[in-house]
Amino acid sequence: MAITHRNVVQLLGSVEAELPAGAVWSQWHSYAFDVSVWEIWGALLRGGRLVVVPDSVVRSPEDFHALLVAEQVSVLSQTPSAFYALQTADTQHPELSKQLSLEAVVFAGEALEPQRLRPWLGHHPRAPRLINMYGTTETTVHASFREIVAADVDSGGSPVGVPLAHLAFFVLDGWLRPVPAGVVGELYIAGAGLGRGIGGGRG
């Protein structure tokens, strides 16, 4: 999928007011996963510092938890399943938990189960912000934004929120007609963040 520099700038510009400038971001994800684009440029385009997490630390939630403290990481991006493991390490090491500098945790890559965040919210009721973002590679990593609140832990759903400012969502039926609220349809995404097609492909 061909993603332009402009797409990345549009993505980060759309969340500029939501994330701190000059922050310390961790790059936990592989370069082969599109979330790494978000991690790298989220830090570097806003005057921040990027902490590239060694592979050995990526595989150890306990070591990663300690790294977050040592490097004073303030913006963390995680798949929900990886975060649940980190949450366990956080519970098991309360002395380190109190030293975290996190201001925002951004979830992506798979459906979030808010009810599983109950232990984290119990230990960290005021900070960091927990943000669920839905998206695909074709829409330049993220397409929507939803801040998780305490009431969400009682919900069985995975709230994806609203489209980012440079995108629009449409729920359409098989004939590309808008469906009423509550009716099943397919999600279509439009706007300035769409990729330019499969690189090297025909047509």
C-alpha positions as CSV (number, residue, x, y, z in Angstrom):
1,M,0.0,0.0,0.0
2,A,1.5,3.4,-1.1
3,I,1.2,5.9,1.7
4,T,2.4,9.4,1.1
5,H,4.2,11.8,3.4
6,R,1.2,14.0,3.1
7,N,-1.0,11.3,4.6
8,V,1.2,11.0,7.6
9,V,1.2,14.8,8.1
10,Q,-2.6,14.8,7.8
11,L,-2.9,12.0,10.4
12,L,-0.7,13.7,13.0
13,G,-2.2,17.1,12.4
14,S,-5.6,15.8,13.1
15,V,-4.6,14.7,16.6
16,E,-2.3,17.5,17.4
17,A,-4.5,19.0,20.1
18,E,-5.0,15.6,21.7
19,L,-1.4,14.5,22.4
20,P,1.4,16.4,24.1
21,A,4.1,18.2,22.1
22,G,7.7,17.4,23.0
23,A,6.7,14.0,24.5
24,V,8.7,10.9,24.9
25,W,7.3,8.2,22.6
26,S,8.1,4.5,22.6
27,Q,8.6,2.6,19.4
28,W,7.5,-0.9,20.5
29,H,6.2,-2.2,17.1
30,S,8.1,-3.7,14.2
31,Y,8.9,-1.5,11.2
32,A,6.8,-3.9,9.2
33,F,3.7,-2.9,11.2
34,D,2.1,0.4,10.3
35,V,1.7,1.5,13.9
36,S,5.5,2.1,13.8
37,V,4.9,5.0,11.4
38,W,2.6,6.6,14.0
39,E,5.2,6.0,16.8
40,I,8.2,7.3,14.9
41,W,6.7,10.4,13.3
42,G,4.4,11.2,16.3
43,A,7.6,11.8,18.2
44,L,9.9,13.4,15.6
45,L,7.4,15.7,13.9
46,R,6.4,17.3,17.2
47,G,9.8,17.9,18.8
48,G,9.7,14.7,21.0
49,R,12.1,12.0,21.8
50,L,11.7,8.4,20.4
51,V,12.7,5.4,22.5
52,V,13.3,2.4,20.2
53,V,12.5,-0.7,22.3
54,P,15.0,-3.6,21.9
55,D,13.5,-6.9,20.6
56,S,14.4,-8.6,23.9
57,V,12.5,-6.0,25.9
58,V,9.4,-6.2,23.5
59,R,9.1,-9.9,24.5
60,S,9.1,-9.2,28.2
61,P,6.3,-7.2,29.7
62,E,8.2,-6.8,33.0
63,D,11.3,-5.4,31.2
64,F,9.2,-3.1,29.1
65,H,7.4,-1.8,32.2
66,A,10.8,-1.0,33.7
67,L,11.9,0.7,30.5
68,L,8.8,2.9,30.5
69,V,9.8,4.1,33.9
70,A,13.6,4.5,33.2
71,E,13.0,6.4,29.9
72,Q,10.1,8.4,31.3
73,V,7.9,7.5,28.3
74,S,4.8,9.7,28.1
75,V,3.1,8.4,24.9
76,L,2.7,4.6,24.6
77,S,1.1,2.8,21.6
78,Q,0.0,-0.9,22.1
79,T,-2.2,-3.6,20.7
80,P,-4.8,-4.4,23.4
81,S,-3.4,-7.9,23.9
82,A,0.1,-6.6,24.5
83,F,-1.3,-4.0,26.9
84,Y,-3.1,-6.6,29.0
85,A,0.2,-8.3,29.6
86,L,1.8,-5.0,30.5
87,Q,-1.1,-4.3,32.8
88,T,-0.3,-7.6,34.7
89,A,3.3,-6.5,35.1
90,D,2.1,-3.1,36.4
91,T,0.0,-4.8,39.0
92,Q,2.9,-7.0,40.1
93,H,5.3,-4.1,40.5
94,P,3.4,-1.4,42.4
95,E,6.7,0.4,43.3
96,L,7.4,1.0,39.6
97,S,3.8,1.6,38.7
98,K,3.9,4.8,40.8
99,Q,6.9,6.1,38.9
100,L,5.3,5.9,35.4
101,S,5.3,9.1,33.4
102,L,2.6,8.1,30.9
103,E,0.3,10.8,29.7
104,A,-1.5,8.8,26.9
105,V,-1.9,5.2,26.0
106,V,-3.1,4.6,22.4
107,F,-4.7,1.3,21.5
108,A,-4.7,0.0,17.9
109,G,-4.4,-3.1,15.8
110,E,-7.2,-5.2,17.2
111,A,-10.5,-4.9,19.0
112,L,-10.2,-3.4,22.6
113,E,-12.1,-5.1,25.4
114,P,-12.7,-2.2,27.8
115,Q,-13.8,-4.4,30.7
116,R,-10.3,-5.9,30.8
117,L,-8.9,-2.4,31.7
118,R,-10.5,-2.4,35.1
119,P,-7.3,-3.3,37.0
120,W,-5.4,-0.5,35.2
121,L,-8.1,2.1,35.9
122,G,-8.1,1.0,39.5
123,H,-4.3,1.8,39.8
124,H,-4.3,4.8,37.5
125,P,-7.7,6.5,37.9
126,R,-6.6,10.0,36.7
127,A,-3.8,9.4,34.2
128,P,-2.8,8.5,31.6
129,R,-5.5,9.0,29.1
130,L,-6.6,5.8,27.4
131,I,-7.4,6.3,23.7
132,N,-8.8,3.7,21.3
133,M,-8.1,4.3,17.7
134,Y,-9.5,2.2,14.8
135,G,-7.9,2.2,11.4
136,T,-6.3,0.2,8.6
137,T,-3.1,0.5,6.6
138,E,-5.1,1.9,3.7
139,T,-6.2,4.8,5.9
140,T,-2.7,5.6,7.1
141,V,-2.7,3.7,10.5
142,H,-5.6,5.4,12.3
143,A,-9.0,6.6,11.2
144,S,-10.9,7.2,14.4
145,F,-10.5,8.5,18.0
146,R,-12.3,7.5,21.2
147,E,-11.1,8.3,24.7
148,I,-11.9,5.5,27.1
149,V,-13.8,6.5,30.3
150,A,-14.5,4.5,33.5
151,A,-18.0,3.7,32.4
152,D,-16.7,1.9,29.4
153,V,-15.5,-1.0,31.6
154,D,-19.1,-2.0,32.0
155,S,-19.6,-2.2,28.3
156,G,-19.3,-5.3,26.2
157,G,-18.5,-3.3,23.0
158,S,-15.3,-1.9,21.6
159,P,-16.0,1.8,21.0
160,V,-14.1,3.1,18.0
161,G,-15.3,6.7,18.4
162,V,-15.5,9.3,15.6
163,P,-13.5,9.8,12.4
164,L,-10.4,12.0,12.6
165,A,-10.9,15.5,11.2
166,H,-9.4,14.7,7.8
167,L,-11.6,11.7,7.2
168,A,-15.3,10.8,7.0
169,F,-17.2,7.5,7.7
170,F,-20.2,6.1,5.8
171,V,-22.1,3.0,6.7
172,L,-23.6,1.6,3.4
173,D,-25.6,-1.4,2.3
174,G,-24.7,-3.7,-0.6
175,W,-26.0,-1.1,-3.1
176,L,-23.8,1.7,-1.6
177,R,-26.8,3.3,0.0
178,P,-26.6,4.8,3.6
179,V,-28.3,2.6,6.2
180,P,-30.3,3.9,9.1
181,A,-28.8,4.0,12.6
182,G,-28.7,0.6,14.2
183,V,-28.8,-1.3,10.8
184,V,-25.9,-3.5,9.8
185,G,-23.8,-2.3,6.9
186,E,-20.3,-1.9,5.6
187,L,-18.0,0.9,6.9
188,Y,-16.6,3.1,4.1
189,I,-13.9,5.6,4.8
190,A,-13.2,8.7,2.7
191,G,-10.9,11.7,3.0
192,A,-7.3,12.9,2.7
193,G,-5.7,10.0,4.6
194,L,-6.4,7.3,2.0
195,G,-3.5,5.4,0.4
196,R,-2.7,5.6,-3.3
197,G,-3.2,1.9,-4.0
198,I,-1.0,-1.2,-3.9
199,G,2.6,-0.4,-4.8
200,G,3.6,-2.0,-8.1
201,G,0.1,-3.3,-8.8
202,R,-1.7,-3.0,-12.1
203,G,-4.7,-0.7,-12.6
